[in-house]
Amino acid sequence: MRVLITRPEHEATTLATALSQRGHVPVIAPLFRLEILHPPADFAASLAACQGVLLTSANGARALAEASEQRGRPILAVGDTTAATAEGLGFSAVTSAAGDAAALAGLVRQRLDPKAGPLVHVSGVDQALDLAEALSRHGFDVRRFALYDARAEATLPDSARAALQARALDAATFFSPRAASQFAKLVGEAGLADSLRSVTAIGISPAALAPLGKLPFKATVSAARPTRQAVLDEIDRLAEAGVQGQAIMSDTPSSPPPLEPMPPPVQVRRGLGVFGAFVIGLVTAVIVLAGAVISLPFWPEQVQVLWRGQAVIPPAPTPALDLQSVQAAANAVANAAVETAKRDLNTRLDDLEKRLRALSAVAAEKPTGSDPAVAELRSRVEALEGRPAAAPPTGTPAAPPAAMPAGEADKEIAVLRAEITTLHTALQALDQSVTGQREQTKALGEAMGTRNAGEQKALVAARASAVIGVAARLSAALDSGLPFAADLNLLAPLAQGDAKLTEVAAALQPYAQAGVASRAALAASFPAVAKAALADDIADDSFGERLLGKVRSIVSLRRVGDDVPGDSAEAKLARAEAALDAGDLAKAVDLMKSLPPQTAKATQAWLARAEAHLAAKRAIDALAAQAVSLLGAVH
């Protein structure tokens, strides 16, 4: 399934990783931008005096780690994700309520004593439940500090806009009523509400889905429990139930439910014979033709044109294609993707720095080993200490050692020992300095590698977003029946080095110059094709049947609707026309192909145009799916 993620960037990245591991394609579109606030002056004193800290979001854990170096305070987290984030930031005593804010309040009443001291609640500027008010009735003193603010985006993110325009989404996730309300507002302003008819909204709770009531979602589903894991399980369940559908990015509605068995058709026996049918048909034709000729001046102009055999389908309006605007839109998408990658890299570097500070506050690291050069220097010093005094030359009588007072000898020995101790201390300091420099060099190399990887991901994301934009333009050209050579040329530089995109471009190339017939044009020309096919089916080698076929080609009455039973040509034409009106062109083509061979001359041209439309549609769907897959793989 292709799943839209509306969470802030850091949480969206984590959720995207979990979705990718489960075989889904995530599309990240953060609706809020996180901003860490400076703690007030009394925050440090309140934190030191409290018996525990309450966290209602993972962002609260990050804000707490930014505001204080203390990691030993007991932490009570609202859910498993918040608890895991706190533990990853160095907090040692973390307990999860595995639920929502109400579950956290219940955990506080169960585990803590109001007389043991006040509580500190770290939250954002906006909060769903006032814990201070909920716990004050039970004697707890809760001091709330807003240490971060989730600022709403002013416009719908480019990734969400492109995916909705290309109808490349199966589900959208919402983890708070505020996120759902902001999504409804931005989608309405962008004019993309109609693109949600094939999307299922999945909320962490019924309250998170309440603001989406006016949007035309295919369905809205609430998780069984208010946790991220429950949302992931719900996505898997919907995928198994087939919410994605059979075709990729198809705007064709789902097949209707199977009809109840129809009663067998009544067989009507012909009692007039060939001659009687001929006479009745001839008289009927004369009457109808006479009435038509007499009333012809009073017919509408379009009907008169059809009667004369000059039916022309009015051309669809030609939308203006501006290559510069397409390139500017692609550049904007690329810049937005690069900025997102940079913010993600900076956030990860900040988390790494916080963890290092937390570890250094607990215990100093011991050096893992000394440098070989330092070890060699130490061995030389030890050799010098243990080296005996030089013997006098051979043949020269050794002078008798001069007597030295015992006090002076002790002083000299003490001085030498002090110098040796100083040298040992210097060598140890040198060991630590070399080890620190090696660790700094390694950390710098890792940081540079991470930054380069982030920039590469940004470029891939920009390329995927540009491909989604091209797919949307090709889809619009397909719906209007216009040539799309200029739009297809935009895909050439993006397809370099990508075999799948190159294959899609090659499949669309034969139709680019002239375009393909739109579905509306095929539906408009179908009645004439059906009339000719029905006439060819009735006619045989007898004179009467041939004459009756000619009459039926001029004036015909045939049944319509998807409930016409039987395998006759008339029944299949009726069901094909109903499928075409419902938007299921593929079903209409299959029914037309199953007509008797004598109708091939009447249906051959229409079938060729319809199959060209379906081939182009499949190629454009594959192009959009490949682009969304590339965009999801980046995260």
N, C-alpha and C positions, 0 to 999 in steps of 0.2 A: 504494500500500500504506500501511496505517496501522502505524507502527513505534514501538515503545516504546524510549525511550532511558534507560538506567540510570546514565549517567556523572555525575560531579559537575557542578554547575550551569554552570560556565564552559565546560567541554568539551561539555556537553550543548547549550548554546546554539549553539556553532559547528557541531556535527554536525547540529542541527535546521535551520540555515540551508542546509547542503549538501543535506540531504534534500528540503527545500522546493524548491530549485532544480531537482531531478531529478523533481519532480512527486509526491513522496510526502507523507504527512501525519504529522509527528512528534508524539509524545506524550512530554513531558519528565517524568521521575519520578526525580530524583537519589536514589541510595541512600546517598550519603556527603556529608558537610559538611566543606569544606576549612577548615583552621585553620593559619595561618602561625605558626611557632614562632620564638622569639628565638634568634639564633645564639649559640653558646658563645664564651667569651672568646678562644680561640685560633683562631677562624675567620678573622679578618682576616689574621693572620700566615701561616696555611697557604695562604690564597688568594694572597697576595703572593709566596710562595715556590714555588708549583706551576707546572708547565709547561703545564697544561691542566685544564679542568673537564669532568666527565662528567655528563650529564643523561639520566635514564631516563624522564622524563615532562614534560609541559608545565607541570604544577604545580611541578616542580623549577625550571624557568626563572623562574616568577613568584616563588618563594621566594628564589632567588638575587638577582633584581633588588631585592627588598625588603631583603635583608640587606647589600648592598654597592652602591656607586655605580660600581664599576669595570666598564667595558664592553669593555676591550681584550683580555682573556684569551681564548685559543683555547677554543672550545666544541665538544665532540663529543657530538652528540645521538643518541638511540636511533632516532628516526624523523623523517619529514618534518614532521609536525605539531609535534613538540617543537622542531625547528629553526626553523620559521616563527614560533613563539611567541617564541623567544629573539631572533630578528632584529627582531621587532616591538617588543621591549622595549629595543632599542638596542645589543645585542651585535653587534660588527662581524665577528668571525671565527668562523663557525659551519659545522660539517661534519656532515652527516646520515649515519647508518649504514643508513637505509632498511630497518629490520628490528626485531628484538627485542634483549634484553640480550646474547644470545650474539653477535649481529651487531655490537653495539657493542664487545664485547671483542675481536672479530676486527679491527675497525677500529683499535683502540688498538694492537694488536700490529703492524699493518701500517704505521701512520703515525708512531708515537712511539718514542722510545728510552728504555729504563729508566734510563739514566745521565744523562738530561737533567734529571731532577728528579722530585719526587713528583707525584701526581695528586689532585685533589679530586673526590669523588663527592657531589653534592647529591641527596638522595632524601627519601622520606617515612619515617615510622616503620616501615611494613611494606614489604618489598621481595621481589620474586619470585626474583631471582638475586643472590647475594653477589658483586659485581664484585671486591671486594678479595681474596676468596679465589681467584676464577677467574684474576685477573691476577698474583697473588703468585707463582704457579708459573713465571711468565715473567720474574720479576725486577722487577716494577713495585711501587712503594710507593703504595697507594691509601688515602687518608684520607676516610672517609665521614662526612658531616654530615647528620643528619635535621633539615631545616628546615621541614617541614610534616607535618601529620597529617590523614588522611582519616577522620573519625569517622563510624561507621555510624549510620544513622537507626534509631530504636527501632521504628517502625511503617511499614507500606507507605504511600508518598505517596498523597494523595487522588486525584491525576490517574490513577495506575496502578490504584487500587482501583475508581474509577468506570468506567474503560475496560474492565477485566476483568469487572465486574458486567454491563455492557451488551454484552459480547462484541464489542467494537469494535476489536480488534487483529488484525493479520495476522502481525506479526513482532516479535521482541524482540531487542535487541542486547546483547552482553556482551563487555567488553574486558579482563576479568581474572578469575581463579578466585575471588578474594575477592568481587567483585561478584556472580558467579553464586551463590556460597554464601549471601550475604546475601539475595539475591532468593528463593532456595528457602526460606530460613527464614521470611521475612516473608510470603510467599504461603501457606505452610503455616499460620502463625499466624492469617492472615486467613480461612482456609477457602475460598480461591479457586483451589485447584489444578485443580479440574475445569474451570474456564474456560479452561485452556490447551490444550484438545484441538484447537482450530482455529488455534493460534499456532505459528509456526516460530521456533525459537531459532537466532540467528546469532552465532557466536563469532569472535573475532579469531584464536583458535588452538584446537586440540583440548583443551588444558589448561583453557582458559576455559569449556568446555562440560562438563567432567567432573563438577562438583558438581550438575548438572541431571539426572543420570541417573534419579532417582526421580520426576521430574515428568512428567505425561502430555502432553508437547508433541506436536504433529502431526509434527514432524521437527526434527532438529538438524543445522545446516550450519556447517562451519568454513571460514573464508576461506582463499584459496589462499596468501596471504602475510600475516604478522602486521602489517598496516598498516591505517590507517583507510580509505584508498582502496580496498583490497581488500575491506573490509567493505561499502563503498558499492557496489562492482561486484557483490558477491554479492546484495545487496538488489535491484539492477536486474535481475539474471538471474532471480531468483525471481519478480519481478513479471512479466517476460516469459513465464515458464513457467506463469503463471496461478495462483500460490499464493493470490491473494486470493479466487478463487472468483467465481461468477456473481452471487450475491446479497449484499447488504450486511447484516452483522451477523446472518446467518441461522444458527440452530442446527441446521439440517437437514443431515444427513450427505450427502456427495457421492454422486452417482449411481453405482450399481454398474457394473463393467466390462461391456462388451457380451458377451452370452452367445454361446456357440458355436452354429452353426446346428443347429436341432433337426430330427430326421427328420420327414418329413411324417406328419401324423396318419392313423391307420388309419380308413378309412371303413367304418362298420358299416351294413349294409343291414337295414332292418326287414323281418322276415319274418312278423310276426304280424298286421299290418294294424291298422286302427283298432279293430275289435271286440276283437281279442285284447289290444291294449294297454289298452283300457277294462276288460276283465275282470281282467287281472293287476293293474292299478292299484287297482281297487276291492277286490280281495281283500287286497292289501298294506295298503291304508289301513285296512281293518277290523281286520286283525291288529295293526297298530301302534297303532291307537286303543284297542283292547281291552287290549293290554299296558300302554299309558300310563295308562288309567283304573284298572287293577288296582293298578299300582305307585305311583299318585299319592300316597297317604298316606306313602310312604317317601321321597319326594323331599325335597331341602333346601328350606327355606322360600323362598329367593330364586327357585329354579326353579319352585316352585308359583306364585309371584306372576307370573312370566313366562308360565306356561301360561294363567293366567286373563286375560292381556292387560293387566296393570297394571304393566308394567315401568317402574320409576322409577330414574333415574340418581341415586345419592346425591350431594347437593351437596358440592362441595369445601369444605374448611375455609376460613373467612373470616379472612384475616389482618387484624390491627388496623392501621388507617391513622391515624397520628398526625401531624396537620398541623404542630404545633409542632416535632416532631422533624425533619421535613423541612426546615423553615425554619432550625432550628439547624444542621443539616448543611450547608445552602447557605451560611450565614454562616461556618461554619468553613472551607469551601472558599475563600470569597472572602478571608478573612483570610490564609489560607496563600498564596494567589496574590499578594496585596499585599506580604506580607513577602518573597516570592521576588523580586518586581520591585524592591523596595528594595535587597536584597542585590546583585542584578545591577547596579543603577545605581551603588552604592558601589564595586563592583569595577571598573567601567569608569572611574570618576573616579580611582581609585587608579592604574590603568594609565596614564591620561593624565598624571597628576602625575609618575610615574616617567619617562615619555618626555621630559617637559619638563626634568626634572633631568638626564637623560643628555645631552640636546642642549646644555644650558647648560654642562655639564662639558667638552664638546668644543670649543665656540667660542661667543663672545658674539655675539648677533644685532646686526646693524647696523640703524639706523633707516631705514625705507624712504622717508621724506619728512618735511619740516618742516611745521609748522602755518602757515596763511596769515598769521595775526596776527604770528607770530614773524618770518616773512619780511619783512613790512612794517616791523617794528621794526628789523630789520637794515638794510634799505634806507635808512631814515631816518638811522641812525647813519653809514652810509657817505656819505650826502649831506652830513651835518654835517662829516664829516672833510674832504671835498673842497670845502666852501663857502669862497670867498675872504672876506677881511676887508672890513667895511662901509666905503664911501667917505665922506669928510666931506661935509657939506651944501654946496650950490652957493653961491658968493659968499663963503664963509668960507675964508680962507687956511689951508691945511693946515699944521699945526704940524710942524716938522721932527722926525722920529723921534729919540727919545732913544737915545743910544748905549748898548748893553748889552754887558757883557763876554762874550767867547766862551764861557767856562766856564759861566756862569749860563744862557746860552741852550741849551747842550747838556743841562744838567740838566733844564730845563723841558721840552725835547723828549722826554727819556727818561721823565719822569713822565707826560706825555701818552700816549706809546706804551704804557706799562704800564697806564694806565687803559683804553685802547682794547682791549688784550689781555684784560684782566679782563672787560670788557663782552662780548667775543666768547665767552669761556668760559662766562659766565652764559647767553648766548643758546643755546649748544649744550646746556647742561644743561637749559634750559627745553624745547628740542626733544625731548630724550630723555624728559623727564618727561611731556610731552603724549602722545608715542607710547606710552609704557608705560600711561598711563591709558586710552588708546583700546583697547589690546590687552586690558587687564583687563576693560573694559566689554564687549567682544565675547565674551571667554571666559565671563563671568558670564551673558550672554544665552544662549549656547549651552548652558551647564550647566542653566539654568532650563528651556529648551526640552526638553532630554533628560529632566529629572526629570518634567515634565508628560507627556511621551510615555510614560514608564515607568508612571506612575499610570494613564494611560488603558489601557495594555496589561493592567495588573493587573485593572481593572474588567471588561474584555472576557473575560479568562481566568476570572474568578469567575463571570461569566454563563454561559460555555460549560460550566463544571464543574457548575453548578446544572442546566442543561438535560440533561446526561448523567445526573444523579441522577433527574430526572423520567422520562427514557426508561427507566431501569432499573425504576422503580416501575410504569410502564405495561406493560412487558414481563411483570413478575410478575403483574399483573392479567389480562393476556391469557392466560397459561399456566393460571391458576386459573379462568377463565371468570367473573370478578366484574365488577361495574360499576366504572368508573374516572373518574367525573365529578369527584370531589374531586382526583384526581391531575392531571387535565387542566386544572383551574382554576389549578393552580400554574404552568402554562405561560403563562398569559395575560400577566402582567407581564413575563416574559422575552422574549415574542415581539413586543413593541412595537418598531416600526421595522425588523423583519426579515421580509421577504416570504416567505421559505422556511418559517420557523417558523409564521407565520400560516397558510400553506397547509396545513401538516401538522395544525395544531390544527383547522382547518375540516374536514379529511378524517376526523378521529377523532370529531368532535362527534356525528354521528348514532348512534354506538355507545356513547357514554359512559354514558348513564343506565342502560341494561339490560345492557351488556356484550355480549360475543360468546361463542359456544360454544368451550370449550377443545378442544385437540386430543385430549385423553383422552376427553372426552364424545363427540366425533365418532366416535372409534374404537369406543367402547362401543355406539353406536347403529347402527353400520354393518351388522352381521350381519342385523338385522331388515329394514333397507332393502334389502340384497342379496337376501334371500329373497323379498320382495315384488316386486322388479324382475325376478327370474328367473321368478317365476310369471306375471307380465304378459307376459313375452317368449314364453313357451311357448304361452299361450292364443291361439286364433284364433276364427273365427266358427263352427266346427263344434262340435257338442254334446260330442263326445268330448274335444276339446282343451280346451274350457272347463272340463269336469269335471276333467280331468287337471291343469289350472292351479290349480283350487281345492284339489285334494289336495296339490299341490306347495307351496301357500302355507301349509298346515298342517304337513306333514311333508316336509322336503326334504333331500336329500343332494347337496352340490355340492363340486367340487374347489376347493382353496385353494393358495396359494403363487404366487411370482412367476415360476415356470417353466412355468405352464400355457400351452400354445401356442394359436394360433388367434385369430380375430376374433369368435368367438361371444360372446354376452352373458355366459355362464358364465365364459369365459376372461378377459374384461375385468374382471369383478367380482373374480375371484381375484387378478389382478395389482393392482387398485386396493386391495384389502384388504392385500396384502403391502406396497405402497408406504406405506399409512397406518401400518402397524405399524413400518415403518422410519423414520417421521418425515417422509416426503415427501408432505405434504398436497396440494401443487400438482399433482403427478403423478396422485394419486388423483382429484382433481377433473377433470383432463383426460380420464381414462379413463371416468369416470362420464358426462361430457358426450357421449362418443362412443357411448353405448348406443343401441339402436333407439328410435324415437319412442314406441312403445307402453309403454316403461318410465318415461316422463317423470312420470306421476302418482305413482309410488312414490318417485322420487328427487328430486322438485322441492324439497321442504322441506329435505332434507339438504343439497342443493347450495347453497341460499340461506344456510344457516348456515355451511357451509364457506367460501363466497366472502366472507362478512362477516369471518370469521376471517382469511383471507388479506389482505383489504383493510386491516384494522387492523394486521396484522403488517407490511405494506409501509410504512404510514405511520410506525409506531414505528421501523422500521429507518432510514427517511429522517431522522427526528428525531435519532436517535443519531449518524448519519453527519454531519449538519450541525453538531451540537455538537462532535464531534471535529475537524471541519475548522476551526471557529472557534478551538478550543484550539490546534491546530497553527499557525494563521496568526499567533497572538500572538507565537510564538517565531521 
